[in-house]
Amino acid sequence: MTVRAGREFLAIPGPTTMPDEVLQAMHRPALDIYSEQMLELTDSLLADLSKLFATKGKSYIYIANGHGAWEATLSNVLSRGDKLLVLESGRFAIGWGQAAAAMGVEVEVLKGDWRRAIRPAEVEARLKQDKDHTIKAIVAVQVDTASGAYNDVEAIGKAIKSTGHPALFMVDTVASLGCMPFEMDRWGIDVAMSGSQKGLMTPPGLGFVAANDRAREVHKKANLRTPYWDWTEREGAEHYRKYAGTAPVHLLFALRKAIDMLHVEGLENAFLRHRLLAEAVRRAVAAWSEGQVLGFNIAEANERSNTVTTVTMNGFDPAALQRYCKDKCGVVLGTGIGDLSGQAFRIAHMGHVNAPMILGTLGVIEVGLNALNIPHGKGGTEAAIEYLGENVRA
């Protein structure tokens, strides 16, 4: 028996659900890539990406996923043998560091914990020890989609600045841009990167990097630069150099429509929507956790992200719940990855997401918990409904 039909609900943390308008924007003939329309499209997107990053610096578009954007940031500001400090809070900053190590960079991990966010005081203490300024750059993620951690990159930026250390501060916003506040210039961030497939509601395949003047000055001496990623190459007069060749035209039209939709909603409204829906999910998980099987991976409430919630399972197989939700009900949950493989599942609440999608997802999870006889506190979905009813004003 099954109660699934029609579209699946994607509750994975990327790629996220794409709006019909974004899909339709790609359904058009190819564009003359030398036309004025192409130039205007590129210029408008680069300007809007800088606004999303909240920077007066320059933005760059790559035909790449987030891993490609990682490589773009590293290759443009580092040289072989430079030291990179990786701030651990889950899997993804570690992955960024692994990419750097493969490129010939010396990598040091400031040990963190998959159950908590980065501690700015620990960053400050480590930089104070680096009297000779051997650390050339510091990398962190704003949201780690494996652990579900939210890192206060504003506080980390202040901690770095307080030491007077000259290392560049670089932040991954793949799971936060367009969903949560991010202020690159105001928070002292030198380089930021993101991808198209999460909060920006666009198919995978576009990576974005923004760099301030300080980073672009360091860039001039970096010897890891290669033609495809190189910022200088992409600033050439010919339009094709913005993409190191043929532009990804249809993905650009999709991105243009997605950013237009964010403009119509308003960024502050988008941030509020994500905050409300995330808290609704957390209310449900808190109720379920009373059964002592389910629980939050991130221990401190203020360190849980507004884009993904990682739920641990003690003594039961999360894969069985995921299979039930997908095969029987048409809801696709995220798997536990890295250190949480086989121990957790993830509920995404980012991008093109609304109350029916979240409440439907929570309801299906509760159906699965009941069907599989997984002990849990009752009333999770009701707790989410009650919270939204109290906080979404009439």
C-alpha positions in Angstrom: 0.0 0.0 0.0 1.1 3.5 -0.6 -0.2 7.1 -0.2 2.2 8.7 -2.6 1.4 10.2 -5.9 2.3 13.2 -7.9 5.4 15.2 -7.1 7.8 14.1 -4.4 8.5 16.6 -1.5 12.2 17.2 -1.5 13.3 17.8 2.1 17.0 17.3 1.4 19.5 20.1 1.9 20.3 20.6 -1.8 19.4 20.5 -4.5 16.2 22.1 -3.2 12.8 22.4 -4.8 12.9 24.7 -7.8 10.0 27.1 -8.4 8.0 26.5 -11.6 8.9 30.1 -12.6 12.6 29.2 -12.5 12.1 26.1 -14.5 10.1 28.0 -17.1 12.7 30.7 -17.3 15.1 28.1 -18.8 12.5 26.9 -21.4 13.6 29.2 -24.2 15.8 29.2 -27.3 19.5 29.7 -26.9 20.7 33.3 -26.7 23.2 35.1 -28.9 26.1 35.2 -26.4 27.5 38.3 -28.0 24.3 40.3 -27.8 23.5 43.3 -25.6 20.9 41.2 -23.8 23.7 38.8 -22.7 25.8 41.6 -21.4 22.9 43.1 -19.5 22.0 39.7 -18.0 25.6 39.2 -16.8 26.0 42.7 -15.4 22.6 42.5 -13.5 23.5 39.1 -12.0 27.0 40.2 -10.8 25.5 43.3 -9.3 22.8 41.4 -7.5 25.2 38.7 -6.2 27.3 41.5 -4.6 24.1 42.8 -3.0 23.2 39.3 -1.7 26.7 38.9 -0.3 26.4 42.5 1.0 29.7 43.6 -0.3 31.2 46.5 -2.4 33.7 43.9 -3.6 33.6 42.1 -6.9 31.6 39.0 -7.6 32.4 36.1 -10.0 30.2 33.4 -11.6 31.6 30.0 -12.2 30.2 27.0 -14.1 30.7 24.8 -11.1 29.1 23.5 -7.9 30.2 24.5 -4.4 33.4 22.3 -4.6 34.4 24.3 -7.6 33.8 27.6 -5.8 36.0 26.3 -3.0 38.8 25.8 -5.5 38.2 29.2 -6.9 38.6 30.9 -3.6 41.7 28.9 -2.7 43.5 29.2 -5.9 43.0 33.0 -6.2 44.6 34.0 -2.8 47.0 31.2 -1.8 50.4 30.0 -2.8 51.9 26.5 -2.5 53.1 26.0 1.0 50.8 28.6 2.6 49.1 27.7 5.8 45.3 27.5 6.0 43.4 27.4 9.3 40.1 25.3 9.0 37.5 26.0 11.6 35.6 22.7 12.2 31.9 22.5 12.9 31.0 19.5 10.8 31.9 18.1 7.4 32.1 21.0 5.0 34.9 23.3 6.2 36.9 20.1 6.6 36.1 19.3 2.9 37.3 22.8 1.9 40.5 22.2 3.8 41.0 18.8 2.1 40.7 20.5 -1.3 43.4 23.0 -0.2 45.7 20.2 1.0 45.4 18.5 -2.4 46.4 21.8 -4.0 49.7 22.0 -2.0 48.5 24.1 0.9 49.5 23.3 4.5 46.2 22.8 6.4 45.7 23.0 10.1 42.3 22.1 11.6 41.1 24.0 14.7 39.4 21.0 16.2 35.7 21.5 16.8 32.8 19.2 17.4 30.0 17.9 15.2 27.6 18.8 18.0 28.4 22.5 18.3 29.3 25.6 16.5 32.7 27.3 16.2 33.8 29.1 19.4 35.1 32.6 18.4 37.3 32.6 21.6 39.1 29.5 20.4 39.8 31.2 17.1 41.1 34.3 18.8 43.4 32.2 21.1 44.9 30.3 18.1 45.6 33.4 16.2 47.3 35.1 19.1 49.7 32.1 19.2 50.6 32.7 15.6 53.2 35.4 16.3 54.9 35.0 12.9 51.6 35.2 11.0 52.2 31.9 9.2 48.5 31.4 8.8 47.5 33.1 5.6 43.8 32.4 5.5 40.9 31.1 7.7 37.9 29.2 6.4 34.6 28.5 8.0 31.0 27.7 6.9 28.1 29.8 8.0 25.8 26.7 8.1 27.2 23.1 8.0 24.5 21.0 6.3 26.0 17.8 7.7 25.8 18.7 11.4 23.1 21.4 11.2 25.4 23.9 12.9 25.0 27.6 12.5 28.2 29.5 13.0 28.2 33.1 14.1 30.6 34.4 11.4 30.1 38.0 12.6 31.5 37.1 16.0 34.3 35.1 14.4 35.1 38.1 12.2 35.3 40.3 15.3 37.5 37.8 17.1 39.9 37.7 14.1 40.0 41.5 13.9 40.7 41.8 17.7 44.0 40.0 17.3 45.2 42.2 14.5 46.1 39.0 12.5 46.4 39.7 8.8 45.0 36.3 7.6 42.1 36.4 5.1 38.7 35.3 6.5 36.8 33.2 4.0 33.3 31.9 4.5 31.1 29.3 2.7 27.5 30.5 2.4 26.2 27.6 0.2 23.5 26.7 2.8 22.7 30.2 4.0 22.8 32.8 1.2 19.3 34.1 0.5 17.9 32.3 3.6 19.7 34.0 6.5 21.4 37.4 7.1 24.9 37.6 5.7 26.9 40.9 5.8 30.3 40.3 4.1 31.7 43.8 4.5 30.2 44.7 7.8 31.4 41.4 9.4 35.0 41.6 8.2 34.8 38.8 5.6 37.4 39.0 2.8 36.1 36.2 0.5 32.7 34.5 0.4 31.4 31.7 -1.8 28.1 30.0 -2.5 26.2 27.8 -5.0 23.0 28.0 -7.0 21.1 25.0 -5.8 20.0 25.8 -2.2 18.6 29.1 -1.1 18.9 30.5 -4.6 16.5 28.0 -5.9 18.4 27.4 -9.2 19.6 24.1 -10.7 23.0 22.9 -9.6 25.9 24.1 -11.7 26.7 27.7 -10.8 29.2 28.7 -8.1 29.7 32.2 -6.9 32.6 34.0 -5.2 32.8 37.5 -3.9 36.1 39.1 -3.0 37.0 42.4 -1.3 39.9 44.7 -2.2 42.2 43.2 0.5 41.7 39.7 -1.0 42.2 41.0 -4.6 45.5 42.6 -3.5 46.7 39.3 -2.0 45.5 37.7 -5.2 48.2 39.5 -7.2 50.9 37.4 -5.5 49.1 34.1 -5.3 50.9 31.3 -7.3 48.1 28.8 -7.2 46.2 30.7 -9.8 45.1 28.8 -12.9 43.3 30.2 -16.0 39.8 28.9 -15.4 39.4 30.2 -11.8 41.6 33.3 -12.1 39.9 36.6 -11.1 42.2 38.6 -13.3 41.4 36.5 -16.3 37.7 37.0 -15.6 38.0 40.8 -15.4 39.2 41.0 -19.1 37.4 43.3 -21.5 35.8 40.6 -23.6 32.5 39.4 -22.2 33.3 35.7 -22.7 36.1 36.0 -20.1 33.5 36.5 -17.4 32.8 32.7 -17.8 36.2 31.6 -19.2 34.4 30.7 -22.4 30.8 30.0 -23.3 28.3 31.4 -20.8 25.8 28.9 -19.1 23.0 30.9 -20.6 20.0 28.9 -19.4 21.2 28.5 -15.9 21.7 32.3 -15.9 18.1 32.9 -16.9 17.1 30.6 -14.1 19.2 32.5 -11.6 17.8 35.8 -12.9 14.3 34.6 -12.2 15.1 33.2 -8.8 16.8 36.4 -7.6 13.8 38.4 -9.0 11.6 36.3 -6.9 13.7 37.1 -3.8 13.4 40.8 -4.7 9.6 40.5 -4.9 9.5 38.7 -1.5 12.1 41.0 0.0 15.2 39.6 1.7 14.0 40.4 5.2 10.8 38.6 4.5 12.7 35.6 3.2 14.9 35.6 6.3 11.7 35.7 8.5 10.1 32.9 6.5 13.1 30.7 7.0 13.3 31.5 10.7 9.6 30.7 11.3 9.6 27.5 9.4 12.9 26.3 11.0 11.5 26.9 14.5 8.3 25.0 13.5 10.6 22.0 12.6 12.5 22.4 15.9 9.3 22.4 17.9 8.3 19.1 16.3 11.7 17.5 16.9 11.6 18.7 20.5 8.3 17.0 21.0 9.5 13.8 19.4 12.7 13.8 21.4 10.6 13.1 24.6 10.6 9.4 23.5 14.4 9.4 24.0 15.2 8.0 20.6 15.2 11.1 18.4 17.2 14.2 19.3 18.9 17.3 18.0 22.4 16.8 16.8 23.4 20.4 17.7 23.1 20.6 21.5 22.7 24.4 22.0 19.4 25.8 20.6 21.0 29.1 19.4 23.5 27.1 17.3 20.9 25.3 15.2 20.6 26.6 11.7 17.5 28.0 10.0 18.1 26.0 6.8 18.5 22.4 7.9 17.9 20.4 11.1 19.9 17.2 11.7 18.0 14.7 13.8 19.9 11.9 15.6 18.3 8.4 16.2 19.5 6.3 19.1 19.1 2.5 18.6 17.0 2.7 15.4 18.0 2.8 11.8 17.2 6.2 10.2 17.4 4.6 6.7 14.2 2.6 7.5 12.4 5.8 8.3 13.8 7.5 5.2 12.7 4.6 3.0 9.2 4.6 4.5 8.8 8.3 4.0 10.0 8.2 0.4 8.5 4.9 -0.8 5.1 5.1 1.0 4.5 8.8 1.3 6.6 10.6 -1.3 8.8 12.7 1.1 12.5 12.6 0.6 14.6 13.2 3.8 18.3 13.9 3.9 20.6 11.2 5.1 23.1 11.5 7.8 26.6 12.0 6.3 30.2 11.9 7.5 30.4 11.1 11.2 26.6 10.9 11.4 26.2 8.3 8.6 23.7 5.7 9.8 22.9 7.7 12.9 20.8 10.6 11.8 18.5 12.1 9.1 18.2 15.6 8.0 15.2 17.9 7.4 15.9 20.7 5.0 13.9 23.9 5.2 15.6 26.2 2.8 14.9 28.0 -0.5 11.5 27.5 -2.2 9.7 26.2 0.9 6.4 27.2 2.6 4.2 26.1 5.5 2.3 23.3 3.7 5.6 21.7 2.6 7.1 21.8 6.1 3.9 20.7 7.9 3.4 18.0 5.3 7.0 16.8 5.8 6.6 16.8 9.6 3.3 14.9 9.3 4.8 12.2 7.1 7.8 11.8 9.5 5.3 11.3 12.3 3.3 8.8 10.2 6.6 6.9 9.6 7.5 6.9 13.3 4.1 5.4 14.1 4.2 2.9 11.3 7.7 1.7 12.2 7.0 1.7 16.0 9.9 4.0 16.7 9.4 5.5 20.2 8.8 9.2 20.1 7.0 11.9 22.1 3.5 12.6 20.7 2.3 15.8 19.2 5.3 17.0 17.1 3.3 18.1 14.2 0.7 19.8 16.5 3.5 21.6 18.2 4.7 23.0 14.8 1.2 24.0 13.9 0.7 25.7 17.3 3.9 27.6 16.9 3.1 28.9 13.5 -0.4 29.8 14.5 1.0 32.0 17.3 3.7 33.6 15.3 2.4 34.1 11.7 0.3 37.2 12.3 -3.2 37.5 10.8 
